[in-house]
């Protein structure tokens, strides 16, 4: 009876102390959370508006850059350059030539949305496009023309058309590239204001403007170019992020950002009610959570305070014994089910730890033995290279020049293939072609008169970098399926064709073998694709005809992206086969 009374007294003491402390703590935390989260919501609102402004500004800059690139393409077009050069040299363009010029410009205009019209003028302001006889100063003021002259070939945004506020005008010089960039005329472009759409803030459309968030795009003189606001919402004269703005009894937070270079402005208004609508909900949630937490804590403290102290102390003493040496099972039992379960769990943990210690010890021994055996069985590539070098000098001494040359080629192949440096995965085209030449020399010795080969490459292309071992599988495929499949001598030709316009080179391996029909080509490419996708599809001939091709195509797409076409096969029955692939031009030392 005394123990029960003593137990209850301890429980009451714990209960009363915990109750006072936790009520004070929970109340303080509640008030603090309410204040901090309110500030956080305000900060998040400002951050959201800042992000929206940054995204909108970036989107407008992207659109401006698109027009800049578009007009630059037209200004540097070969037809435009040629005709403006003739006009500058005193040869007025005929009406037919101006029609050709109009057709050339329309080709570019068809691929650019938002462009209302494009006009070209000569240096003396004469109209070249459209087919009218106006002058440049009939459409633009002298001030605007002067701004274009000050731009010195850069695209200059002039503003909205005085005759049509739905059109935005941009202008740039057209300079002749083959005459030291001499000025030859003017390029004028009219854009629909809807081109600057403010409802989409990102190129992929993931972030869109909320229906109650209003945005304005204005030019240098404050003219509204585009907006998503209704007519009754007018852009305020002053916008700051710190102060709210009252419009017809509704309050808004505002932010304003300037687009550099063109000096346009993005203005954004977000309703205050929307920004702070979560505060009241959060405050109610915090109060309810505090009340529920206090009640649950009082109940839990009342029942558990007296059931903790003594069993925990006994368990602590038992565990202190275990930490002095090897982990041992605790032989302590208690009348409390939870304490017994804790003891049982601890004993299971001790058994598991002892088992893990033993297993790790055994694994370490096994791993050491395995590594020792691997070191004993390891082949040293330098021993192989040195042995081949010794054989080469022995053959050279005996006058066996042909065999000595084969040994040198084989040593070079081994050195090229057996390399443990991960950075050596990328080599120059010259190294790859040298490796292919060594392989062809060895095949020439094996097939004698049945094989003729050649390598054609521009010396300037030999410094282009590429992944190692992409060419040899194609040569091997050409010899096996081309040269060896016909009677008489065969030819394997390796060539490299440079395409500076598209900044890539094409590596081609051609043989004069029996060739393939289009159906056979489709079957080969289908086997290659099935192997790359890991789909089983065996070869009925008993020997693989697609492993080398499939691995090569898979590596090409791995290194250069899935947009690369991979291997290209051209063949005709009786006229041989050509297998080729493209790689981008990246010189040695440049970043890939």
Rosetta blueprint (number, residue, H / E / L):
1 X L
2 X H
3 X H
4 X H
5 X H
6 X H
7 X H
8 X H
9 X H
10 X H
11 X H
12 X H
13 X H
14 X H
15 X H
16 X H
17 X H
18 X H
19 X H
20 X H
21 X H
22 X H
23 X H
24 X H
25 X H
26 X H
27 X H
28 X H
29 X H
30 X H
31 X H
32 X H
33 X H
34 X H
35 X H
36 X H
37 X H
38 X H
39 X H
40 X H
41 X H
42 X H
43 X H
44 X H
45 X H
46 X H
47 X H
48 X H
49 X H
50 X H
51 X H
52 X H
53 X H
54 X H
55 X H
56 X H
57 X H
58 X H
59 X H
60 X H
61 X H
62 X H
63 X H
64 X H
65 X H
66 X H
67 X H
68 X H
69 X H
70 X H
71 X H
72 X H
73 X H
74 X H
75 X H
76 X L
77 X L
78 X H
79 X H
80 X H
81 X H
82 X H
83 X H
84 X H
85 X H
86 X H
87 X H
88 X H
89 X L
90 X L
91 X L
92 X L
93 X L
94 X L
95 X H
96 X H
97 X H
98 X H
99 X H
100 X H
101 X H
102 X H
103 X H
104 X H
105 X H
106 X H
107 X H
108 X H
109 X H
110 X L
111 X L
112 X L
113 X L
114 X L
115 X E
116 X E
117 X E
118 X E
119 X E
120 X E
121 X E
122 X E
123 X L
124 X L
125 X L
126 X E
127 X E
128 X E
129 X E
130 X L
131 X L
132 X L
133 X L
134 X L
135 X E
136 X H
137 X H
138 X H
139 X H
140 X L
141 X L
142 X H
143 X H
144 X H
145 X H
146 X H
147 X H
148 X H
149 X H
150 X H
151 X H
152 X L
153 X L
154 X L
155 X L
156 X E
157 X E
158 X E
159 X E
160 X E
161 X E
162 X L
163 X L
164 X E
165 X E
166 X E
167 X E
168 X E
169 X E
170 X E
171 X E
172 X E
173 X E
174 X E
175 X E
176 X E
177 X H
178 X H
179 X H
180 X L
181 X L
182 X E
183 X E
184 X E
185 X E
186 X E
187 X E
188 X E
189 X E
190 X E
191 X E
192 X E
193 X H
194 X H
195 X H
196 X L
197 X L
198 X L
199 X L
200 X E
201 X L
202 X L
203 X L
204 X L
205 X L
206 X L
207 X L
208 X E
209 X L
210 X L
211 X L
212 X L
213 X E
214 X E
215 X E
216 X E
217 X E
218 X E
219 X L
220 X L
221 X L
222 X L
223 X L
224 X E
225 X E
226 X E
227 X E
228 X L
229 X L
230 X L
231 X L
232 X L
233 X L
234 X L
235 X L
236 X L
237 X L
238 X L
239 X L
240 X L
241 X L
242 X L
243 X L
244 X E
245 X E
246 X E
247 X E
248 X L
249 X L
250 X E
251 X E
252 X E
253 X E
254 X E
255 X E
256 X E
257 X E
258 X E
259 X E
260 X L
261 X L
262 X L
263 X L
264 X E
265 X E
266 X E
267 X E
268 X E
269 X E
270 X E
271 X E
272 X H
273 X H
274 X H
275 X H
276 X H
277 X H
278 X H
279 X H
280 X H
281 X H
282 X H
283 X H
284 X H
285 X H
286 X H
287 X H
288 X H
289 X H
290 X H
291 X H
292 X H
293 X H
294 X H
295 X H
296 X H
297 X H
298 X H
299 X H
300 X H
301 X H
302 X H
303 X H
304 X H
305 X H
306 X H
307 X H
308 X L
309 X H
310 X H
311 X H
312 X H
313 X H
314 X H
315 X H
316 X H
317 X H
318 X H
319 X H
320 X H
321 X H
322 X H
323 X L
324 X L
325 X L
326 X L
327 X L
328 X L
329 X L
330 X L
331 X L
332 X L
333 X L
334 X L
335 X L
336 X L
337 X H
338 X H
339 X H
340 X H
341 X H
342 X H
343 X H
344 X H
345 X H
346 X H
347 X H
348 X H
349 X H
350 X H
351 X H
352 X H
353 X H
354 X H
355 X H
356 X H
357 X H
358 X H
359 X H
360 X H
361 X H
362 X H
363 X H
364 X H
365 X H
366 X H
367 X H
368 X H
369 X H
370 X H
371 X H
372 X H
373 X H
374 X H
375 X H
376 X H
377 X H
378 X L
379 X L
380 X L
381 X H
382 X H
383 X H
384 X H
385 X H
386 X H
387 X H
388 X H
389 X H
390 X H
391 X H
392 X H
393 X H
394 X H
395 X H
396 X H
397 X H
398 X L
399 X L
400 X L
401 X H
402 X H
403 X H
404 X H
405 X H
406 X H
407 X H
408 X H
409 X H
410 X H
411 X H
412 X H
413 X H
414 X H
415 X H
416 X H
417 X H
418 X L
419 X L
420 X L
421 X L
422 X H
423 X H
424 X H
425 X H
426 X E
427 X E
428 X E
429 X H
430 X H
431 X H
432 X H
433 X H
434 X H
435 X H
436 X H
437 X H
438 X H
439 X H
440 X H
441 X H
442 X H
443 X H
444 X H
445 X H
446 X H
447 X H
448 X H
449 X H
450 X H
451 X E
452 X E
453 X E
454 X E
455 X E
456 X E
457 X L
458 X L
459 X H
460 X H
461 X H
462 X H
463 X H
464 X E
465 X E
466 X E
467 X E
468 X L
469 X L
470 X L
471 X L
472 X H
473 X H
474 X H
475 X H
476 X H
477 X H
478 X H
479 X H
480 X H
481 X H
482 X H
483 X H
484 X L
485 X L
486 X L
487 X L
488 X L
489 X L
490 X E
491 X E
492 X E
493 X E
494 X E
495 X E
496 X E
497 X E
498 X E
499 X E
500 X L
501 X L
502 X L
503 X L
504 X E
505 X E
506 X E
507 X E
508 X E
509 X E
510 X E
511 X E
512 X L
513 X L
514 X L
515 X L
516 X L
517 X L
518 X H
519 X H
520 X H
521 X H
522 X H
523 X H
524 X H
525 X H
526 X H
527 X H
528 X H
529 X H
530 X H
531 X H
532 X H
533 X L
534 X L
535 X L
536 X L
537 X L
538 X L
539 X L
540 X L
541 X L
542 X L
543 X L
544 X L
545 X L
546 X L
547 X H
548 X H
549 X H
550 X H
551 X H
552 X H
553 X H
554 X H
555 X H
556 X H
557 X H
558 X H
559 X H
560 X H
561 X L
562 X L
563 X L
564 X L
565 X L
566 X L
567 X L
568 X E
569 X E
570 X E
571 X E
572 X L
573 X L
574 X L
575 X L
576 X L
577 X E
578 X E
579 X E
580 X E
581 X E
582 X E
583 X E
584 X E
585 X L
586 X L
587 X E
588 X L
589 X L
590 X L
591 X L
592 X L
